[in-house]
Structures are given as C-alpha cells and as structure tokens.
Amino acid sequence: MIDYQQLPPSGDLNASKLRLNYCAKNELLKHAVAAEHNGHGDGFQELVKAHINLGKHCQDTGLILSLNAHIWGSIFPLILYGSEVQKQVWLPALLSGEIIAGHAITEPQSGSDINALTATATATESSFILNGHKRFITNTPMADALLIYAKLDGKLSGFLVKKQDIGANFSDQPSVTGCTSATMGDVILQDCVIPLDRQLGKTGAGGMMIQNALELERAFIFAGIIGIMQWQLKQVVKYSRERKLNGVHLGSNQAISHKIAEMQCRLDTCLLWVNECARLKDTGKRISLASAQTKLIASEAFLQSSLDAVQIFGATGLLEANKMIGLVQDAMASRLFSGSSEIQKNIIAALLGTGSGYRSKA
C-alpha cells in the first residue's frame, strides 16, 4: 500500500513532476504490465483498485490525468508496438518515472481529427526530420519525451521525440484551467531531427496506435476519478449530517437527500463500467464500445455530482480550500479530454451501425 501522506504537495511545475515521480517510485505504473517487462504481472482489475486508491487519497484530478497520459500514451504503445531494443531502452525509465512522457496527437487547426493531422516526418539516410504544431498536450512542458504522431510519406506514424532534440520545443502555453497540475502546452517541431530508431511501430500504423491508446485511456482514466468521487461523496454526507437548517440536519431535507442518493448511484454506475472494461481486458476481449460508454457516462456523472456537491455546500462550496468548486472545473475538462462526450456518442452510434461512421478521433 502506498503511503499517500508522503506524496509531495501540489503546486508548480516541479511539484507536479515530483508527485508523478513519487507514484512511479512506489510502482503504481507497473499494474497490468507483464513481469517480463518488469511489471507487476497482474491484471487490469488490480490497476483499477490501485488508481481508485490514489484518487481517494490525493483528490488531484491533474495528477490522475498526467499518470494516465504517461501510461496509455507511452508505456503501453512501447509494450504493444516497440521493438525488443526499444523496449529494453525505454520501458525501464518509463516505468520508474526516470522519464516522464505522454503522446501528442491534437493540433490547432485539425483538433483531434486524426484524418486531418498535418505534422510531417521526412526520412533521410540517417534520421527523420519532423515539422508540425501540436496543441493541448498533457504533461508538456514537464515531459522528458513524447510519442508524437506525424505523417511519413502521407501515412500516419509514431515517433519518439525527446525534449532536448534539436528543433523540438515543449512549451507551457496556452494556459488552461481544470486539471492544472497535469501541465499542458504546445509542442512545436521545426526541422526536429531524431535518429531512425525512434520510429515506433510500422509506417502507417499511427491510426491503429492512437485508437488503441485512447481506448485504454477512456476505459481507465476514470478509475482514479472514481476515488475522488468517493471522497467527494463522503464529504457531502458528512456536511449534510453536521449542517443544520431551521433546527434540523441539512440531510433531512428531501431535496438534499435526493441529490446525495443520485451521487451514490452515479458513483456506483461509474465503478461498474470501469470494472467491466477491466474484466474485458483481463479476458482478452475488445473494449471499443465499452470504453466509449465508460468515458461518456463517467465524465457526465463526475460533472453532475461535482455541481451537486457545490449546491449542497452552498457558499462554502465556493471556497478554494473546500476543493468542491475546483472539482467542477476538473469535471468540465473531463468531458473534453480523451475525446469529448459528443465524440464518444459518435463512436457508440457508429459501432452500433448508425451515424456517419466511425473515424478514429483523439
């Protein structure tokens, strides 16, 4: 069991990096990773339990977003698509937190439509030269490396880019609200030179790699947030028992008790969906539909429960020290990261054979 009382306090960019490193050093990143890769050799159900415990104790949505970007955006793509040499070189550092990473998909003009991405890679005899502009990339600028998707000979492909590579700029702008401790920014590539052995996967495999990574992220990013929702509900119940209105406990008011009951139902529903994704993965089944459903249901539930928590606390819920109003901002962001709620509905409809067709989106 990780002692989260020793988790470094939140704050600036350096604090965010220290908090992620603490989780890595306590081997939180090794769940669902095979023992041959120096992982725990356990399954996704153990990963879910560990991430719920993290959220319950830290209530830091940004840290959860950052960890998931690192796990699904870099660790698992290396496991699934990396050569044996790449796995030997990169995985130990990624699993230990020596290297913090993520993936860079979204661009300013194309948004997260991978069919419209414009970043390019050109091959020379000794290197790749990358050019492009990525936006809203989680873990930038604290990342040491990013898996960046660009078109090589017109085919979407993945490339491992380090912060110190010539022509790579990991920026801290633009600044956004919500999940602020995750750190987010632009990646600008101007004739960025990387060696040939930094291509991950085959040329043209980028779309499949993105879809796989996002399915996993959508399925499990809310495991940690479920832990936060458990803490949130506990605080609401406690407050409703202690606060009195007209001489009776606040929770005795049916309007309040109904909100609390709905928060519990949303929480349990989210837990059921995340556990179902874990069950499917542990039995070797596809999660394309289940992950989109999980992301849609959980992000909407997190937002509504956060709004209800502020309403129940009243003006006290607006105090920064109370954390509830900050969770509203985080919940708003959760409807957008890993694909908005509208994108999840498009995916679900397409997988059911309706809508305009399923085109992979970030």
N, C-alpha and C positions, 0 to 999 in steps of 0.2 A: 504494500500500500504506500502510495506516495504521500509524503508529509507536505501538504499544500500550505501549511503555516510558514514554511520556509521559502515559498515562492516569492521571488523578488517583487517589490512593489511596482505598480504600474506608473507610467509617467511618459518620458520622452522616448525617442527612437532607440537609445541604448537600453532603456528599461524593457522595451518590447523584445529586443533581441535576447536579453538576459532571461526573460520569462520563458521564451521558446527554448532556449538552451537548457534551462532547468528541467523542463519537461522531457527533453531529449536525453539528458544525462540520467534521468530516472526511468529511461527505457519506455516511455509512453508511445514512441514512434514505431515500436517493434511488433505491435499486435497485428495479427493476420499476415505476418511476414514469415516465410519458411525458415526453419533452423539453418538450412544450408546457406542462407543469406545473412546469418547472424540475427535472425528474428526470434520471436518467442515460439514460433511453430504452432501457435494456437489459431483460432478462427475469428470470424467477424463478430460473433456474439461476445467474445471477450473484449474485442475492440470497442464495441458499443458500451459495455459496462464501464470500461476504463474512461471513456470520454464523458459519459454521464457523471462520473465521479469528479472529473476535472471541472465541469461546468457548475456542479453543485457547490464546489468549494471556492471557486475563483470568481464566478459571475462575470467573466471577461469575454464578451462575445468576440472582440477583436482577436484575442489570443486563440480562440477556437477557430476562427476564420483563417488565421495565419497558419496554424498547425495543419488544417485540412488542405490548404493550398500547397503546403510543403509535402504532405503525404501523398495526395492524389495527383498533384501536378508535377512531382519529380520522382519520388521514391517508387511508386507503382509503375509509371512509364519505364523507368530503368529496369525494373524486375520483368516487365512484360515484353519490352522491345529492345532492351540493351544487349549488346554482345557480351560474351563472357569477360572480355577485357574491360569493357565499360562498367560492368557490374563490380568487378574487383576494384576498380579505380574510384568509382563514385559512391557506391552504396554504403561502405563503412562510414564515410564522412557525413553522408546524408542522415543515416540512422543515429549517429552520435550527436548530431547538431553542430559538428565542426563546420559544415557547410549548410547555410540556410538557402532554400531555393523555392521554386514555385513554377508556374507556367504563364506565358504571355501569349494571349490569343487576341483579345479585343483591340480594335483600332478606332481612331477618332471618327472616321467617315463611315466605315462599314459596321460600326457597333460590334456585335458578336456574331454576325452572319459570316460563317467561315467561307462561304462561297464567294464573298466579296472582299476577302483579305487581300491587301496589296503589297505587304512586305515581301521582299525578294531575296533569293540567295543565288549567287553565281559561283560556279566551280572553276578553280584554276588548277594547275598541276599540283600545287602544294597546299591549297587552302580553299575555304569558302569565304566569299565577301557578301555580307548581309547589309541591306538597306531597308529602312521602314520605321514606322512610328506606332508603338503600342500604348494603349491608354487604360487607366484604372486597373493596374496590375498589382494584385495583392503581394505583399512582402517587399515591394520596391519602396524605399531605397535600401532597406536593411539586408536584402538578399545578396549572397555571395555569387550566385549563379541562377539562371533562369532557363527553362526549356522554352525556346521561342519558336513559334510556327511561322514559316515563310515559304514562298513558292520557289521551287527549284525546277527549272525547265517547265514552268507552268503547273507543277504538281506540288500540292501542299505537303510539306515535310517538317520534321522537327530537328532543332539544333540546340546544343548545349552551349550557352554563352556565359562567360564569367564577367564579373563587374570590371575587372582590370583589363579585359581585352581591348585592343586598340579600336577606337570607333564606337565603343559601347558607352552609353550614358544612362545610368539608372537614376532617374530624377525623383524628387519628393513632391512634385507638383503634377496635376492640380490637387489642392487640399479638399477633402470631403469630410462630411460629418457622418457619424454612425460607424461603429466598429473601428474607431480611430486607432486603437493600439495594434491593429493589424499592419499598419503603414501601407500606403498605396501611392502609386505615381505612374509617370510615363516612362517608357523605355524608348530611347531614340538611338537608332543604328545608322551611322554614317560611314559607309565603307568599312564596316566592322569585320576584322579579319580573325577567323578561327581555323584551327587545323582540321583536316579532313576527318579525323577520328572523332570529331564532336557531332557528327550527324547521328541522330538517334532513330533507329528504325530504317526501313527502306524508303527510297524516294517515292513520294505519293501516298505514304501511309499516314500522313498527318491527320486527315479527317477521321480515320478509324481511331487513332490515338486520342484525339480530342474527345470523341464520343465516349470512349471507354473511360477516360479520366473523369469526365463530367458526370457520367452515370454513377460512378463510385462516390464522387463528391456530393452529388444531390442525395444519394441514399444515406450517407453517414455524417454529413456536416451537422445535422440537427441532433445527433447523439449528445454532443456537448451542450447544445442549447436546451435540450430536454432537462439536463441537470440544472441549468439556470432557471427554467420554468418551474422545476420542483422547489428551488429556493424561493422563487418569486411567490408561489402559492403559499408556502409556509409563512412568509412574512405577512401576506394578506390575511390569512386565517388568524394569525397572532394579533394583528392590529384590530381585526373585527371583534375579537374577544375582549380586548383591553379598552378600546374607544367606546365611550358612552354617548348616547344621543337621547335627550329627554329622559334620562334616568335609566335607559336600558342599553345593553350592548349593541353595537352597530350591526353585528351579525344577526341580531334578532329581526332586523328589517328584512322583509321578504325580498325586496329589490336587490339588496346586497347579497343575501344568501343565495339567490338565484345566479348572480354573477359568479360567485365563488364555485357553485356547482358546475357551471359551464366551463370555468377554468380547469376544474378537475377532469371533466370529460375531454376537453381538448388535449390536455396533457397525456392522458391515457391513450387517446387515439394516436397521437404522435409516437408514443412509445411502441404501440402495436405495429405501426408502419415501419419504423426503423428496425425493429426486431424481425419483421417479415423480410426485409431486404437482407439482413444478416443471415437468416435461415436459407434464403435462396442462394446466396453466395457460398455458404458453407456446404451446400448440397450440389454445387456446380451448375446452377441454373441461371438463366438470363434475368437481368433486373431492369431492362429498358423501360418497361411500363411502370413497375413498382417504384423505381427511383424518381420518375417524374411525378407520380402520385404523391410520394412521400414529401418531395420538395414543395409541391403546391399546397398540400394540406398543412404541413408543419409551419411553413412561412406565414400563411394566413392565420393560423392558430396562435403563433407567437405574437403577431401584431395585435390581434384582438385581445388576448389575455393581458398584454402589456398596457393597452388602453384601459382595460377594465381595472387593472391594478392601480393606475393613477387615479381613476374615477373614485375608487373605494377609499384611497388615502386622502383624497381631496387636495387642498393646497399643499399639504405635507408631501404629497407625491411629486410636487414640482421642485422640491428642494434637491439640489445636486447631490447632497450627501445621502439622500434617500435611495438613489440609484434607479428608481422606477421610471423617471422621465428619460433617463439615458437609455434604458432598455427599449423605450418607444422608438427612439432614433435607430437603435441597432435593429429592431424588428422591421422598420421601414426598409433598411438596407438589405435585410434577409429576403425580402420579396424580389430583390433585383439580382443579388449575386448568384452565380451558378446558373443563370438563366431566369428571367422574370417569371412571374406567375402566368402571364399570357403565353410565354414560350412553352411552359410546362403543359398548358391546356392544348396548344398546337400539337405537341408531341403525343399526348394521350389520344387526341382525336385521330391523328394520323395512324397511330398503332392500332386503333380500332377500325381503320379503313375508311375514315371520314376526313373532312378538312381538305386543305390544299396540298397535303403531302408532307412527309417528314424530311426536312432538311436540317442536318446537324447544326445546332447553334450552341454558343457558349453561354 
